[in-house]
Amino acid sequence: MSLAGNVPGRRRDGWLLALLLLAPTVRAVAQIPYSAQDIPVVPGTTRDPQEEDRLKAGPDSDAQWVRAYRIGASIEQIFRYYLLRLNAQPADSGDTILGARPELGPIKYRVTFHTFDDECVEPLDAPAAECRKMHRAKDKKEALDRVRIPNEKDHWIRNAWFTWYRREESGALTRLRVIIHDIGLSPDWKHYTPLGQVIIEGAPVHPGATE
């Protein structure tokens, strides 16, 4: 993943932030965080207590510890920060949750990218009628391309998950996770502002559960 220097139309005011994001990579191989509280936070983030309350109140919430943050940066930069700080590896379909002995498992990551399909936001009731209002894929792509350097050609990160597990002496299993969401796209898909959401959580894993 490269961050090119002279790219027409893209913002260059984030280079100080980029240096902050890359600075920890000069250290030796990172230790795997033992708890959610040990997980590093990207420099320059702002904590979001309202989002934390929303997550805790959700019907599917089982987190013992959760923190939510916002940061005005490229999602690619945020992803790279955690990829290098956590020394994570790509998730594999064959990955399994830890066995019975106490241990701290390896950190694995998954990524999804923005897709580019037109989306109807005000459909007519008549089944054969055309949509009155559309979000256009070309608007979304142009908005992203003006501001962000893609992970690969036409591949801009939308979400990322870093996940690992801790098995206690008692047999209790905890899932540790960093979740990154891109929240910088305007509702009409025509404008983009570098803005990411980072959620850090630790949650118990109950018998029979999967990731």
C-alpha positions in Angstrom: 0.0 0.0 0.0 1.6 3.3 -1.1 0.9 6.9 -0.3 1.9 8.7 -3.5 3.3 12.2 -3.1 2.0 14.3 -6.0 -1.6 13.2 -6.9 -3.6 16.0 -8.5 -6.9 16.9 -6.8 -6.1 15.1 -3.5 -5.5 16.8 -0.2 -2.0 17.1 1.1 -2.7 18.5 4.5 -2.6 15.1 6.1 1.1 14.4 5.8 1.9 15.2 9.5 -0.9 12.8 10.5 0.6 10.2 8.1 3.9 10.5 9.8 2.2 9.9 13.2 0.5 6.9 11.8 3.7 5.4 10.5 6.0 6.3 13.4 5.3 3.2 15.5 6.4 0.9 12.7 10.1 1.6 13.6 9.6 -0.4 16.8 10.3 -4.1 17.1 7.5 -6.6 16.4 4.5 -5.5 18.4 3.2 -7.5 21.3 -0.4 -8.7 21.0 -2.6 -6.6 23.3 -3.8 -8.7 26.2 -7.0 -6.7 26.8 -9.1 -4.1 25.1 -7.7 -1.4 27.3 -4.2 -2.3 25.9 -5.2 -1.7 22.3 -3.5 1.4 20.9 -5.5 4.5 19.8 -4.6 6.3 16.6 -3.0 9.8 17.4 -5.5 12.6 16.8 -8.7 10.7 17.5 -11.7 12.1 19.4 -13.7 9.9 21.7 -17.4 9.5 20.9 -19.4 8.8 24.1 -22.7 9.0 22.3 -21.7 6.2 19.9 -20.5 4.2 22.9 -23.9 4.5 24.5 -25.6 3.5 21.3 -23.4 0.4 21.0 -24.0 -0.6 24.6 -27.7 -0.2 24.3 -27.9 -2.3 21.1 -29.8 -5.6 21.2 -26.8 -7.5 20.1 -24.3 -5.8 22.4 -22.3 -8.2 24.6 -19.1 -6.2 25.0 -17.6 -6.0 28.5 -15.6 -3.0 27.4 -16.1 -0.7 24.4 -14.7 2.6 23.2 -15.7 4.6 20.1 -13.6 7.2 18.3 -13.7 9.5 15.3 -10.6 10.7 13.3 -10.3 12.9 10.3 -8.0 10.7 8.2 -8.0 8.4 5.3 -9.3 5.0 6.1 -6.3 3.5 4.3 -4.0 5.4 6.8 -6.1 4.2 9.8 -6.0 0.6 8.5 -2.3 0.7 7.9 -1.7 2.0 11.5 -3.5 -1.0 13.0 -2.1 -3.5 10.5 1.5 -2.5 11.5 0.9 -1.9 15.2 -0.9 -5.2 15.6 1.2 -7.2 13.2 -2.0 -8.7 11.9 -2.4 -11.3 9.2 -5.3 -11.9 6.7 -8.1 -14.0 8.0 -8.6 -17.4 6.5 -11.8 -19.5 6.1 -10.0 -22.2 8.0 -9.3 -20.1 11.1 -10.7 -21.5 14.3 -11.3 -20.1 17.8 -8.6 -21.0 20.4 -8.5 -24.5 22.0 -8.8 -25.3 25.7 -5.4 -24.3 26.9 -4.8 -20.7 28.1 -3.3 -18.6 25.4 -3.5 -15.4 23.4 -4.3 -16.0 19.8 -2.9 -14.4 16.6 -4.6 -11.2 15.2 -6.4 -11.6 11.9 -8.0 -9.0 9.8 -10.8 -8.8 7.2 -11.5 -5.9 4.8 -14.5 -4.9 2.7 -14.3 -2.3 -0.1 -16.7 0.3 -1.5 -18.9 -1.1 -4.2 -20.1 1.0 -7.2 -23.7 0.2 -8.2 -26.5 2.8 -8.6 -28.9 2.7 -5.7 -32.6 3.7 -5.8 -33.5 5.8 -2.8 -37.1 6.7 -3.7 -38.7 3.9 -5.7 -42.1 4.2 -7.2 -44.8 1.8 -6.0 -45.4 0.6 -9.6 -43.2 -2.4 -10.1 -42.1 -1.5 -13.6 -41.6 2.2 -13.1 -38.2 3.9 -13.0 -36.8 5.3 -9.8 -37.4 8.9 -9.1 -34.2 9.5 -7.2 -30.9 7.6 -7.6 -27.6 7.6 -5.9 -25.1 7.3 -8.8 -22.1 5.0 -8.6 -20.1 7.5 -10.8 -20.7 10.3 -8.2 -19.5 8.0 -5.4 -16.4 7.0 -7.3 -15.5 10.6 -8.3 -16.0 11.8 -4.7 -13.6 9.1 -3.4 -11.1 9.6 -6.2 -10.8 13.3 -5.6 -9.7 12.8 -1.9 -8.4 9.3 -1.3 -5.7 7.2 -2.7 -7.1 3.7 -3.1 -5.7 0.6 -1.4 -5.5 -0.8 -4.9 -6.8 0.5 -8.2 -10.5 1.4 -7.7 -10.5 -0.4 -4.3 -11.2 2.0 -1.4 -11.6 0.4 2.0 -15.1 0.7 3.5 -14.8 -1.4 6.7 -12.1 -3.4 8.4 -12.0 -5.8 11.4 -9.0 -6.9 13.4 -10.0 -9.8 15.7 -8.2 -12.1 18.2 -9.0 -14.2 21.2 -7.7 -14.8 24.7 -8.3 -18.0 26.7 -8.1 -17.7 30.5 -6.9 -20.3 33.0 -10.5 -20.7 34.0 -11.5 -21.6 30.4 -13.3 -18.3 29.8 -12.8 -17.0 26.2 -12.7 -13.3 25.3 -12.8 -11.8 21.8 -10.8 -8.6 21.3 -11.6 -6.5 18.3 -10.8 -3.2 16.4 -13.5 -2.2 14.0 -12.9 0.5 11.4 -15.8 2.2 9.4 -15.6 4.8 6.7 -18.1 7.5 7.5 -16.9 10.3 5.3 -19.2 9.9 2.3 -22.1 12.5 2.0 -25.7 11.1 1.9 -26.0 12.0 -1.8 -22.7 10.3 -2.6 -21.4 13.5 -4.2 -18.9 14.7 -1.6 -16.3 13.0 0.6 -14.5 14.2 3.7 -11.8 11.9 5.2 -13.5 10.7 8.4 -13.2 7.3 10.1 -14.9 5.6 13.0 -12.8 3.3 15.2 -14.4 0.9 17.7 -12.4 -1.0 20.2 -14.1 -3.7 22.2 -13.6 -6.8 24.4 -16.5 -9.3 24.7 -17.0 -12.8 26.2 -17.4 -15.7 23.8 -20.1 -18.1 24.8 -19.9 -21.9 24.1 -20.7 -22.7 20.5 -20.2 -19.2 19.3 -18.3 -18.3 16.1 -16.6 -15.1 15.0 
